[in-house]
């Protein structure tokens, strides 16, 4: 049975596919800008710290605004929340476009810190996008298909990993960063048009949602109260926090690891090969739907990701690093889709915005933390230690070699060990291990009828 047959095309499912396609195009555009701006900053400065600071300013505002955004999403029409996010992101891209265009014409010298404000502005609006999207999925898709629907969101991410570096590399060579940003503006416009074409069903009011009604502060607090009183979800959140920290460090450090022994065009090829792995993992999850016990799939694929990190470390080889990157990203979509499905099944629809935002705020804290850790770990500790004559040159250097990028290879080994430890600790937690049995589902078996749409 095909994926389209598994996800029956009802009216709510048509809305899901239209919305998903619009966000896919938007994510592709965002990937162009992220790749182009990130590569420019690193190549101009050759500093992992400067590169990581850009990521910090792209994430930190989401952390601060997530609780407020989630509460507002539960109050607002979720389609309008997504429209706000796309319009705001488009505006921030226009600011970057104007700066790059002015710099290319010699009006001023563009520095890395010039990107921080517009990137932060885009992140403020981005705090609304994914909580609104994932809270809407439960309104459009029957719960037995949530794993597949969430996998399609990972398909969008995988497609971005494949196509964005290729397109960005081609555009940078031909028309420069201005061309990359122009395509991104068009992608946001397309996403807005698709959202104007659809309407989303309204969530039904649950007993928990009725009890939490009140001021914004009261509703924001309820998201944390709901989560903290369910120990299995707390265990899943703790596992996710460590997994995301490791993943963010890997994603930040892969660029300087590769550019230490090759050029930007090869980096684009490696990123695209890695994206193929992510896409295959997402499509496979979309067809399969995951194991009956989704926690087994989550922990199993996380175990694979930890083992794969050891493959990227031994030598500065393009085929080896590309293979490791593809396998690593192959394991991410099934893990993320399975985890997201558990959250969606266990939380009432009218609480998903605020509760998911609390979870997202905590998880997102790992991204700025990773951004702040990546630079000092690489530039100040491990890279000097793995330089010729460095503190680790006579030990780890014999296994991995010495020179540029070898300190980051050591970090990958440490992250692999941390990932394996995280899996072992999660499995030893009985509340998490028995989550499906101890905490009943909060969603009905069918999506709302089309006449419930707003």
N, C-alpha and C positions, 0 to 999 in steps of 0.2 A: 504494500500500500504506500502510495506516495505521500510526501509531506502535505501537499495541497488537499489530498483526500482525507488525511488524518485531521487536519484543521478545517472542518466543514465550513463552507462559505455561506454563513448566515449574514443577515444585515449587520449585526455588531462585528462579525469577523471582517466584512468589507471595510468597515471603518478602521479596524486594526491594521489591515494591510495598507490602506491609503496613508494612514498616519506613520506606519513603520517605514514606508518607502520615502516619504518626505524627510523623516529623520535620518534615513540612510544617506540621502544626498547631502543633507546638512553636515553629517559627521564626516563625509568625504571632504567637504570644503574645509571644515575645521582642521582635519588632518593635514591638508595642504599648508595651511598657515602655521600650524604647530611645527611641522617638519622644516618648513622654509625659515621661519624666524629662529627656531632652536639651532639649526645648522649654521645660520649666519652669525649668531652670537658666539657659538663655540669656535668657529673658524676665525672670527675677528679677534677673539681674546685668547684662544687655546686654554681656557680656564674652565675646569669642571665646576668650580664654585659659581662662576657667572652663569653657566648653563643651568645649574641646579636652582639658582635664585629665580630664574625665569619661571621654572616650574612651581616654585614656592608661591609667587604672586598669582599664578594661575589657579591655585588651590585654596590658599588661606581664606579669601573672602567667602568661599563656599562653606568652610567650616563654621565661620562666625554666623552666617545668615541661614544655615540649614534649619534650625528649629523654627525660626519665624517663617521661612518659606514653606515648610511642611504644614504648619498650622493654617497658613493662608490658603494653601492648596486644598485642604479639607473644607474650607469655607467657600472658595471660589469655584467657578466652572473650570475644570481642569484643562480644557482646551484653551481657554484664555490665558491660563498660567503658562502653557507651552508657547503660545503666541508671544507673550511678554518675553520669555526666555530667548526665542529666536530673533525677535526684533532688537533686543538689547545686545545680543552677541553680534548681530549684523552691524549695529552702530559702533561697537568697539573695533570691529574689523575695519570699518571706514576710517576710524581715527588712525589706526596703524597704516592703512593705505595712504592717507594724506601725509604722514610723517615720512614714509619711505619715498613717496613721490617727490616731496620737497627736498629730501636729502639727495636724491638722484640728480636733481637740477642744481645742486650746489648751494641751496639756500641755508643749510646748516649741516653740521657734522652729527650724524646719528650715532648715539652711544647705547650700550646695552640697557642702561637704566631708563632710557626713554620709553622702552616697551612696557615697563612695570605698571604704569597707571592704566593704559588701555586694556592690558591683559587682566588686571584686577577688576576693571569695570565689567568686562565680559564674564568674569567668574561670578560676579554678583548676580547677574541675570541667569547664569548657568546653574545657580543654586536651585532654580525652579524647574529646570527642564526634566532631569531624570526622575526625581521624586514624583512629578506629575505624570510622566509617561508610565512608570511602573505601577503607580496607583490606578491608572486608567486600564492597564492590561487586565486586571481582575474584573473590571466592569464589562469587558468585551469578549473574554475567553473563558470557557468552562474550566474549572479547576483541574480536571484530569489532563488538560492540554497546556497547563501553565509552563511546564518544563520546556515544551516545544516552542511556545510563544516567546519565552525568555531567551531560548537559544537563538531565535531569529534576531533579537536585539544584539546578541553576540556575533551573528552573521554580519550585521552592519559594521560592528567594530572590526571584525576580521577583514571585510572588504576594504575598509579604510586603511588597515595596515598594509594591504597589498597594493592598492591603487594610488593612495596618496603620495607615497615616496616616489613612485614611478612618474606620476603626473607632475609633482612638484619639481623633481630633478629635471624633467624635460622643459618645464616652463622657466625654471631659473636659468638654464643654459640659453634659452631662446629670447625670453622677454624679461627675465629677472624676477625679483620678488614682487614687483608690481603686478605682473601677470598672475602669479599665484594668488595674491590677495583679490584680484578681480574675479577669479573663478569662485573664491570663497563667498564673496558678496552675492554672486548669482545663486549659490547653493542655499544661502539663508532665504533669499527671495522665494525660491522654489518651495522650501519647507513651509513658509508662511502661507503660500497659495494652497498647499494641500490641507493645512489646518483650517483654512477658511471654507473648504469644501465639505467638512464633516461636522457632526455633532456627537457628543459623548453622553452615554446614559448617566443618570444621577445615582449615586450610591444610596442604598437603603440605610435608614438610621438604626443602628444597633443599640442594645441596652447600655453598653459601655460608652458609645458615642453620646447618647442622651445624658448620661451622668456627667460627662465631661464638659458639657456646653457651658459657656460663660465668657469671661474675658480672654483676650489673646494669651495672657500669661497663664491662666488656668488651663487652657487647652494645650499650651506648650508643655506644661508640667505633666499633663496626663500621658503624653507620649512616653516620657521616661517612666512614669508609674506603671503603665501597662507592661513595658519591657522588663523592668527590674523585678516585678513580681513573678515572672516566669523564668525559672532558673535554667531551663533548657535553652531558651532563646539567649540568655546571658552567656551561656557556654558557647553557643554558636557565634555570638558576636565576638567573644574573646578570641576564638579560633580565627575568625575572619580578620580581626585587627592585625594579628601577627602575619597571616598570609598576605595581606595587602601591603604591610610594611616591606616584606621581602620582595614582593612583586614590584613595588614602586622603586626600590633601590636597584633592582635588576634593570628595569626600563630606563632609569636615569643613567646608569653606568654603562649600558651597552653601547651608547654612542661614543663616549670617549675610549672605551675598550677597542672598538673597531677602528676609529680614526687614529689610534696609536700606531697601526700598522698598514693602513690602506687609505683610500681617498673617499670623498663624499659620494661619488657615483657608485662605488662598491657598497658603501653604507646603505644607499637606497636599494640596491639589489638584495642585500641581506635582510633589510626591513621588509621587502616584498615577499621574500621566501618565508620569513617568519609569519607574515600575514596569511600566506597560503595555509600554514599550519593552523592558525587561529580560525580561518574560514572552514577548513575541513573539520576541526573540532566542533564548531558551531553547527554546521550542517549535519554532522553525524549525530549530535545531540538532538537536533530538530527532528530527524527521522526516528531515532531510537526513543527519545523521551526520557532516558535515564532509567536506572534500576528502580524497583519497587520501593526499596528503602533508599531515599535520596541521599541520606547521610553517608552510606557506603560509597556512593559515587563521588561525593564531595571529598571525602578523605582519601579515596583511592587515587583520584586524579591529582590531588595535592601531593601525595607521595611520589607520583611520577615526576611532577615538576621539581621536587627537591633533588631527585636522582639525576635529572637532566642537567642541573646546574654544574655538576661535576664534569660533564662532557665539554662545557664551554671553556674550561680553565687550562687544559694541558699545554696548548701551543697557540700562537697567533696565526691561525689558519682560517681562511675565508670559508671553505667548505665545512670545517668542523663547527665554527661559530654559527654559520647559517643553519646547519642541521640542528644544533642545540636550541637555537632561537625558535625554529619551527616546532620542535617537539615541546618546548616550554609553553609556547602560546597555544599549541594544540590542546594542552591540558587545562587551560584557563576557562574557555567557554562552558564545558560541562560542569566544572566546579561552580562557576558564578551563576549559571542558569539554575542548577540544582538548589543552591543556597537561596537565590531570590525566590524560587517557587515555595520553599518552606516558609519564608517570611510572609509571602502573599497568602498562603493557605491558613496560617495561624493567626492572622490579624484581621479584624472586621474591616470591611471595605471603607467605611466612613472614618476609620482611624488610621488608615494606611499612610496618608500624607504626613501627619505629625509623628507617628511612630517610626516610619521609615526615615524621616528626616533626622530624628534623634540617632538612629543607627548610622545614617549617612554621615552625620556630624562627627561621630566618634571614629568611624572608619576613615573619613577624610582627614582627620588629624594626622594620620600616618603619612599622608602625602607631603605636607610641609615639613614634617619631621624627617622624612626621607630626603627631601630637598636640602634641609639644613645639615644632615649627616653626610650626604654623599660627597660634598666638596672636601670637608676636612678629612674624612676617612681616606679618600683617594689622594688628594693633593698633599696632605700634611703627614699622613701616617703610612699607608701601605705602599704608595708609589715610591717615596724615598726609601722605604725599607727594602723594596725589591729592585732598587737601582744597583748598578755595579758597586760593590763594597758596602751595601746597605745591611741593616740588621738581620734581614731574612735571606740575604743573597746566598749564604753558605748552606742554608737548610732548604727552604721552599724554593729557592732559586735553582737548586739542582733538579727539582721536579718540573718546574714551570718555566725556567729560564729567567733572565733578568732584563731590565730595560723598560721602556714605556709600555704601559698597559698591563704589566705583569702583577702590579699591586692590586689592580682591579680584579684580576683573575683569582687572587687569594680571597678577596672579598666575596666572590661568587662561591667559592668553596665553603666559606663561613655561612653564607646565606643558605646553601644546600643543607648543611647540618642543622641550622635553625629550623628550616622547613620540616625536616624529618622529625625533629623533636616536637614541633607543634602538632603534627599528626598523632604522635604517640600520646601526648597529654590530652588531646581532644578525645581520643578513643577511651582513655582511662576515666573520663568524666561520665558517671552513670546517668546524670540528668540529660546530658547531650546525647549519649548513646541511645537512650530510650525516649527521645523527644517526641517522635511520631506517636508512640503508644500512650504517653502520659498527657500530652496536650492536644485536645480535639481540634479539628479544623473549624475555622470561623466562617468559611465561605460555602454557599450552596453549590450544588453540582452543575448548575447551568448558569450561563450569563444572563443578564437582564434582557427583557423583551425590548424590541426596537422602539415601542411606543413610550418607553421610559426615558428616551433621549431628550436632552435639553436643547 
